């Protein structure tokens, strides 16, 4: 998996976004890390699912709320 980006919450917690291949499927993994260790909180999506999620997020964020 290749690191695509990160969202830092505080000095201990961050979200890492990684892209790679899992069981032969191109995936995007979005997961919380605490003290540089992965937590169980996260989601792994195939690229079509990730695009659908992006569409939903864009609609929600562009809504002006």
C-alpha atoms as a printed R data frame, in Angstrom:
   type eleno elety resid chain resno       x      y      z
1  ATOM     1    CA   UNK     A     1   0.000  0.000  0.000
2  ATOM     2    CA   UNK     A     2   1.235  3.475 -0.852
3  ATOM     3    CA   UNK     A     3   0.476  6.446  1.390
4  ATOM     4    CA   UNK     A     4  -1.771  8.885 -0.478
5  ATOM     5    CA   UNK     A     5  -2.300 11.373  2.336
6  ATOM     6    CA   UNK     A     6  -2.989 11.972  5.991
7  ATOM     7    CA   UNK     A     7  -5.291 13.995  8.182
8  ATOM     8    CA   UNK     A     8  -3.738 14.865 11.532
9  ATOM     9    CA   UNK     A     9  -6.132 15.237 14.449
10 ATOM    10    CA   UNK     A    10  -3.639 15.760 17.270
11 ATOM    11    CA   UNK     A    11  -0.144 14.671 18.303
12 ATOM    12    CA   UNK     A    12  -1.274 11.045 18.739
13 ATOM    13    CA   UNK     A    13  -4.094 10.439 16.259
14 ATOM    14    CA   UNK     A    14  -4.333 10.707 12.487
15 ATOM    15    CA   UNK     A    15  -6.103  9.204  9.501
16 ATOM    16    CA   UNK     A    16  -3.930  7.607  6.851
17 ATOM    17    CA   UNK     A    17  -5.240  7.169  3.326
18 ATOM    18    CA   UNK     A    18  -3.443  4.443  1.396
19 ATOM    19    CA   UNK     A    19  -3.924  3.030 -2.067
20 ATOM    20    CA   UNK     A    20  -2.838 -0.372 -3.211
21 ATOM    21    CA   UNK     A    21  -3.848 -3.871 -4.159
22 ATOM    22    CA   UNK     A    22  -5.640 -6.301 -1.858
23 ATOM    23    CA   UNK     A    23  -6.401 -9.824 -3.104
24 ATOM    24    CA   UNK     A    24  -5.898 -8.602 -6.678
25 ATOM    25    CA   UNK     A    25  -8.310 -5.659 -6.310
26 ATOM    26    CA   UNK     A    26  -7.259 -1.987 -6.476
27 ATOM    27    CA   UNK     A    27  -8.352 -0.494 -3.147
28 ATOM    28    CA   UNK     A    28  -8.313  2.653 -1.048
29 ATOM    29    CA   UNK     A    29  -7.785  2.148  2.695
30 ATOM    30    CA   UNK     A    30  -8.849  4.926  5.092
31 ATOM    31    CA   UNK     A    31  -7.864  4.125  8.656
32 ATOM    32    CA   UNK     A    32  -7.301  5.757 12.037
33 ATOM    33    CA   UNK     A    33  -3.832  5.424 13.515
34 ATOM    34    CA   UNK     A    34  -3.028  6.097 17.145
35 ATOM    35    CA   UNK     A    35   0.608  6.497 18.187
36 ATOM    36    CA   UNK     A    36   1.652  5.258 14.715
37 ATOM    37    CA   UNK     A    37  -0.331  2.008 15.102
38 ATOM    38    CA   UNK     A    38  -3.456  1.134 13.075
39 ATOM    39    CA   UNK     A    39  -6.717  0.917 14.962
40 ATOM    40    CA   UNK     A    40  -9.721 -1.234 14.040
41 ATOM    41    CA   UNK     A    41 -11.531  1.935 12.966
42 ATOM    42    CA   UNK     A    42 -11.368  2.346  9.235
43 ATOM    43    CA   UNK     A    43 -12.662  1.229  5.906
44 ATOM    44    CA   UNK     A    44 -11.207 -0.428  2.823
45 ATOM    45    CA   UNK     A    45 -13.043  0.293 -0.424
46 ATOM    46    CA   UNK     A    46 -12.545 -0.850 -3.979
47 ATOM    47    CA   UNK     A    47 -11.994  2.098 -6.319
48 ATOM    48    CA   UNK     A    48 -15.592  2.160 -7.612
49 ATOM    49    CA   UNK     A    49 -16.864  2.305 -4.022
50 ATOM    50    CA   UNK     A    50 -14.335  5.035 -3.206
51 ATOM    51    CA   UNK     A    51 -15.563  7.107 -6.160
52 ATOM    52    CA   UNK     A    52 -19.152  6.737 -4.948
53 ATOM    53    CA   UNK     A    53 -18.096  7.837 -1.459
54 ATOM    54    CA   UNK     A    54 -16.276 10.838 -2.958
55 ATOM    55    CA   UNK     A    55 -19.448 11.809 -4.843
56 ATOM    56    CA   UNK     A    56 -21.464 11.703 -1.611
57 ATOM    57    CA   UNK     A    57 -18.847 13.702  0.301
58 ATOM    58    CA   UNK     A    58 -18.678 16.348 -2.426
59 ATOM    59    CA   UNK     A    59 -22.462 16.725 -2.393
60 ATOM    60    CA   UNK     A    60 -22.493 17.090  1.392
61 ATOM    61    CA   UNK     A    61 -19.560 19.490  1.580
62 ATOM    62    CA   UNK     A    62 -20.662 21.642 -1.367
63 ATOM    63    CA   UNK     A    63 -24.124 21.924  0.176
64 ATOM    64    CA   UNK     A    64 -22.911 24.875  2.258
65 ATOM    65    CA   UNK     A    65 -23.601 23.287  5.625
